[in-house]
Structures are given as structure tokens and as C-alpha cells.
Amino acid sequence: MKLEEFRAGVWRQQFQYKSFSPALVNQPWTWEDPAIHTLLEQATRALAELNAFSLIVPDIDLFIEMHVLKEAQTSSRIEGTQTAIDEALLSEEQVSPEKRDDWLEVQNYIAAMNQSIEALGSLPLSNRLLREAHATLMRGVRGERKQPGEFRTSQNWIGGSSLADAVFVPPHPGEVPELMSDLEKFWHNEAVTVPHLVRVALCHYQFETIHPFLDGNGRIGRLLITLYLVSHGLLAKPSLYLSDFFERHRASYYDALMRVREANDLGHWVRFFLNGVAETAAKGRTTFQQILALRNEVEHRVLDLGRRAHNARRALNLLYRRPMIAAADLEKELGVTHPTANTLIRDLERLGVLRKVAGRERYRLFAFQAYLELFLR
């Protein structure tokens, strides 16, 4: 199938509305658009350069936690969840009660990502894996009564207040099992010679069009991108936070998806997606370079602490994973006494590594601000 000849699907009359039945995607794909070839080359090169850091940086897992948190926080924000990165780093008791629902949604996304990445070590990417991730995503939050972990058995819609004024109505629930089965086959069909980045672009579009869950489709659909890249070896670690690009270009993101359904313009979506991968991977590569430079700088600073430098380096390893801490966190994670933890805080504050967080008198929180800001740009 040529992208230029693609017909996205058909509208089917249901009881009092029309739902959209998308065309199947498990087939060969070609295109004539030279811009796609150029963007594919750029995106592939940028992604390979980003992935190289995952393979050569010592103790890479210290830094991956913040990449996962960035993706979780941004993907959730696209859906209206109002939790900033610094708030997502807090423990539940440190979050004000009125913000805990949003905070939990981000934590659930992190848990869903981590459990899925771990599962890929022994299982292939599958609908089962997505359903398990969905169950975790919906645990204890606003969508917990909307068939968590199961494909929908009732009609949903996108935009508007009801089916009558919806912006888009996905396929009838009776079509979901076949459509998701076709999508799963496409993930692994080696007889189809489609570059992985084009394939995952098509997969994301198809997933969002099927909208197989009653809630959480946007987040699971963006999680699918990371899982696909990891499962097929394009990423060794979940280091690409593509939701950042989608969030900054939110209107264009939704427009590109709808343009396929309304005008059959799949090429526009593929170009948008590849541009997002190239830009985000390049940004991620720069972030890793800045992380390594910062790490070298602060670890030289703590050498001035003499005998206390050992514990300071241990504290830094904690801060790379969680750049907002209290003295109690150091006590627990490093197994040191309360006076030792407070001394460490004072030392790192004096060296300019930590800064007290304003407005947090009750918990006396401190931020590794220079590191945290690398994920706020």
C-alpha cells in the first residue's frame, strides 16, 4: 500500500451516530514522498546517537528514572493532568490533598512504564502487555471504573460532551478485537519490509484511531511508542520522551491524526512523527551531554569534603534519580544517622549542589536544581 493511496476507513451508521472503521495496517507500505526519506534518515541517525549514550554512559540507570518521569509527567499533562515535574518527585504525604489525584496519575504512568519495560525482558510486545499497563495506569484514579486492563465493550468518543456532538467516534466496540489483533500482528510481521520508525508512526495512529480502552488511550498510545522502540532494539533504555514534542505541538499533533481520518493524509502524519523523533532524540542527546558535564563538575566539588566525600557521592547517586529530597530520604536510602544526613545536606548546600525549596518549611525539601532544570527545558 502506498501512503499516497491510503484510504483511512469508512464511517458506519450505528443507532444514532456514525463510528469510524479504520482500514487494517498489517500490510506492506511504500511511499513516493522524498521528504519522508530525508526525515527518516534524520530521525534514525538522531535516535541512534541518543541510544549510544544508553550504551556507553556509566550507571545509566541513575539518569533513566528522570527520563521516565519526564515522559510520564508530559504525557499526562497532554490529557489535562496538572502535575509539575517537581511535584511528581514528591512523596504522597508531601503533596497537598487537592493535587494528589493528578500526582497519582503520573505515578501510575511511571509504574506502567517500568513494569512494561521489565516485562519486555521475557515477553514480546503484545496486547496483553498493553492491557496490563492499562490496569496499572487506571489503578485508584478517575478511570478506575472504566474497565481497567480490558478492551472496551461500549462506545467511546473524542471531544464533545456526548456521541451527538463528538469530534470523532472510534470504531464500534465489536470491531476492537479484530483491529487490535491486526495491529499486534503488524508489530511483529517480518514479511512486511517497513522501517521501524515508519511502522511505529503507523502503529500510534492506528492505536489512537481504534481507541481500544474507555479511558487512558492517549497515554497508553504514547507509551506504546517507547515499548515498540525498546522491544525492537532501537532503544536500549526508555530515554526518548516524545510526549514533550507532542505537548509543545499539541494542536498540530491532534490535527495530524484527524487529517488522516478525514483526508486520508497519512504522509502528513508520518512526516510530523519523524520530525518529532528527530527533534526529541537530538534534544535528549544534548541533555545527556549536559548531564555528564554536570556530573563531572559536582563530583569534583565534593572532593573538597575529605572523609565526607564518600557519603556525598552516594547522596549524588540518589539525587540523579530523585533530584528533590529531604534529610529523611538520605537517612533511609543511605542508611545514615539523622545528624549525618543533616551534615550532608549542609555540605551539599554550601557547595551549591542543593538549594532549599521555598514554601516547603514543613518537610524542608532540597533540590538539585541544576540537574532538575535540564529536564525543564
N, C-alpha and C positions, 0 to 999 in steps of 0.2 A: 504494500500500500504506500503510495506517495503521500507525503504530508500535504502537498498541494491539492490532492484529490480526495482528501478525507471528508467524510460526512459524519458529523458527530453523533447523530442518532435521530430518533423520531419522538414526537410528542404523542402520548397515548391518552385518550379520554378515559378518565375514571368516573366516579359517581358525579361529583360536582366540580371537578377540576381536571387539569391535564398534567400528567407527570412525564418526565423526560427519560426515555430509554436509551442509554448510550450504546454506541457501537462497541463491539468487542475489540480488545487491543492485542491479544495474543496472536500476532501475525508478523511477517517481515515488514520493515519500514525503510523507505528511501526518501530522498528529497533532492530538489534541484537548486535550492536557495544557497548560493555561495556564502552568505553571511553566517549560516548555521555551521558550515565547515570551519570558518575562521573562529567563531565563538567557541566551538567545541575544542579546537586546538588550544585556545587561550585558557579555557576552563580546566581542561585536562592537565595542562602544564602547571597552573596555579595550585590545583588540588594536589598534584604530586609533590610540589615544593612544600606545601603545608604538611603533607603526610610525612615527609622526610624528617621534620622536627620530631614527630612522634617516635621515630625510629632511632634518632641519634641523641636526643636530649636526655641526660641522666635524670633518673627519678621523675620521669614524665608524668606519672600518675598524680604527683603532687599538684600539678597545674591543670590536669584534665577536669578535676572537680569544679573549678570555676568556669571552664568552658561549658560543662553540662548545665551548671546553674544559670549561666547567661542564656543558653538556648531555652531552658525551661521558663525563665522569667519573661523572655521576649515573646516566646510562642504563646504563653498565657496572656500576655498583655494584648496581643492581637485580638483575643476573644473578650477583652474588656476587664481582665483581672488587673487590679490596681495594686501591685506589689513591686516596690523598687528593689534593685539588687541588694542594697544594704539591708533592707527589711527582710529579704529572703534569707540572709545569712544569720538572722537571729534565731534563737530557740523559741519554742512556742510561748513559754512564760514571759519572754521579753517583748512579745508582740502585743499591742493593745487589743482588747477584745473585739472591737469593731473591725479590725483588719485581719482577724485570724482565719476567716473563711477564704479570703484571697490568698493569704500566706500558705494555707494548706493545699490549695490547688497547685501552687508552684512546687511544693514539697512532693506532692503526688506525681507530678510530671518527672521530677528528678528520680523518684523511686521507680517509675515505669521505665525510664531510660536505662537506669542501672541494671534492673532485673532483666531487661530485654537484651542488653549488650552481653551480660553474663550468660544468658540462655543461648546466644549465638555461638558460644564455645562448644556446645554439644548438639544444637538443633539448627536446622536451616530456617531462614526467614519463611514465615508461614502465617496463614490466617489465625491459627491457634495462638501464635506468639502475639499477634496484634490484639486478639480478644483478651489475653491475659494482661497485656499492657493497659487495655481499656478498663478492665476491672480495677486495676491499681489506681488509674487516673481518677476514677469516679468514687473512690472509697472515702466516705464520710463528708462529701462535698455536695454541691447543689444538684448534681446529676446522679446521685446515688440511687434514685428510684427509677432511673431510665434505662433499665435492662443492662446494667454494667456487665461487661465481659461477653455480651451476646449481640449478634446482629439483630437489627430491629425487626419487629413483626408488625409495626404500624407505620403509617406515613409520616414523614417529617417534611420540613421545608426550610428555605433560607430566606431571610428578610421578611418584613411584614409581620403582622400580628396573627395571621391565620393562613390557611390554604387559599382563601379567597383573594388575599392581596399579597401573596408571597412573591418575592423577586424571582425565585427559582424553586421548582418542586422536583426533587430527585426521583429516581425510578420507584415504582410500586414495590413494597416490601417482598412480594412474591418473586421478584426478579433478582433480589440481592444475592442469594446463594450462588446462582449461576454466574453472575457478574464477578463476584469475589473469587470464585473458583478459576475463572478465566484469567483474572489479574494475578492470582498466585502462580498459575502456570507460566505466565509471561515473565515473572521474576527469575525463573529457572530454565527457560526454554533455550537450550544451547543451539538448537537448529535455526533459531532466528538470529541473524547477524546484525545486531543493533548495538552501537556503542553504549556503554553503561550509563553515561550521563544523559544521553537522549532517552534511554529506556526508563531511567528513574524520573525524568521530567514527564514522560507519558504516564508513568505509574501514579505520580502525585495528582496529575489532572484527573485521571480515571477514578482514583480513590475519592477525591473531593466531589466528583460528579455523582458517584454511587451513593456517597454519604451513608455508609452502612450502619452507623450507630445512631441512636436517638440524640445523643449529645457527645461532645468531645471530638467530633470528626476533624476539625481544623488542627487540633493538637496532635492527634494520632496520625493524621496525614503528613504533618511535618516531621513527626518522629520517624515515620516510615522512610523518609529520605535518608536520615542518618543510619538507620538499620540496614537499608539496602547497600549503602556505600561501605559500611563495615563488613557486612556479610559477603560482599563480593571482592573484598580486599583492596578497595580504593582508599580506605582509611583504616589505619591500624587502631586508632582510638577515636572516640566521638569528639573531634576537635573542630568541626565545622558548625558554626551557629548560623545557619542560613535564615532562620526566622528574623534575625536582625535586618537583613536585606528586605524581607517581605514586610516587616513592620514599618521600615522607613519609606517604603513604596507601597503602602497598604492599598490605596485606591487603584494603583496600576496592577497590583497582584490580583485583586478580585476582578478587575476589568479584563485582564488577560485570560483568566479562567472562563469568565462568561462569554468572552469573544469566541472561544472555541465552540461553545454550545449554541450560540446564536448565529455565528457567521462561518462556522467550520474552519476558523483560522488557527489551526494547530501550530503552524510555523511561528506565529507571533508568540504563543506561549513558550515554545521551545527556546526561541531567542531570548525571551525575558528570563527564563530559568537559567540558561547557560551563562548569561551575563551576571546573574546573581551569584552563581557558583564561583565564577572568575573573580568578581569583586570581593566576595566574602572570604574566599580562600587566601587572596592576596592580603587582605586585612588581618586574617588570622596568622599568616606568616610573619607579618610585621609585629603583631602582638607577641609572638614567641620570641622574636629577636629582642624586643624591649624587655620581656621577662628575664631573659638570660643576662642582659646588661644590668638590670636592676639587681638580680640575684648576686652577680659578681660584686656589685657595689656595696650592698648591705652586708654581705658576708665578710668583706674586708673591714667594714666598720666594726663589727662585733669582735674582731681580733683584739681590739683595744681593751676588751673586758677581762683579759687574762684568764684566770681559772674559771670565771663565769661564762666564758665564750662557748663552752661545750653545751650548756643548757640553753644559751641564746640561739645557737644553731638549731637545736631541737625545737625551740619555740618558732623559729623561722619556718621550719618544715610544716608546722601546724598552720602557720599564717598563710602559706601558699595555698592551702586547702580551704581555710576559713579566715579571710582577712579582717574579720571583726571578732574580738574575743574579750572575755572578762578574766580576771585573775583566777576565778574558779575553774575556767576552762584549762588553764595551764596546770593547775593542781591536778585535775582529773587526767588530762591527756599525757602529761609528762611524769606524773607520779611524784610531784614535789610538794613540799610543805607550803602552807599559806604565806609565811614570811618570804620564802624563796620565790614564790610566784610574784609577789608584790615587788620584790627587788628586781626581778626580770622585767616586769612592766616598766619600772622606773628607768632601768638601764636602756631599754629599747626606746623609751620616750625621749630620754636625753640624747640618744644617738640620732633622733629624727626618724626612726623607723615607725614608731607608733605615735598616734595622736588621739587624745581623748575625744570621744564623740560628744558633741554638745547636746544638752537636753536629755542625757541618759544618766542622771545622778543616781537613780535607784540601783542600777546594775553596773555603773562605772565601766562602760564599754570603751574599748580602744580599737582603732582602725589602722591597718597597714595601708595608709591612704594612697601612697604612690603606686602600689600594686593594684589596689581596687580601681583606681582611675583608668588603668589600662583596659578595663572591661566596660567602661562607661563612655568610651569614645565612639 
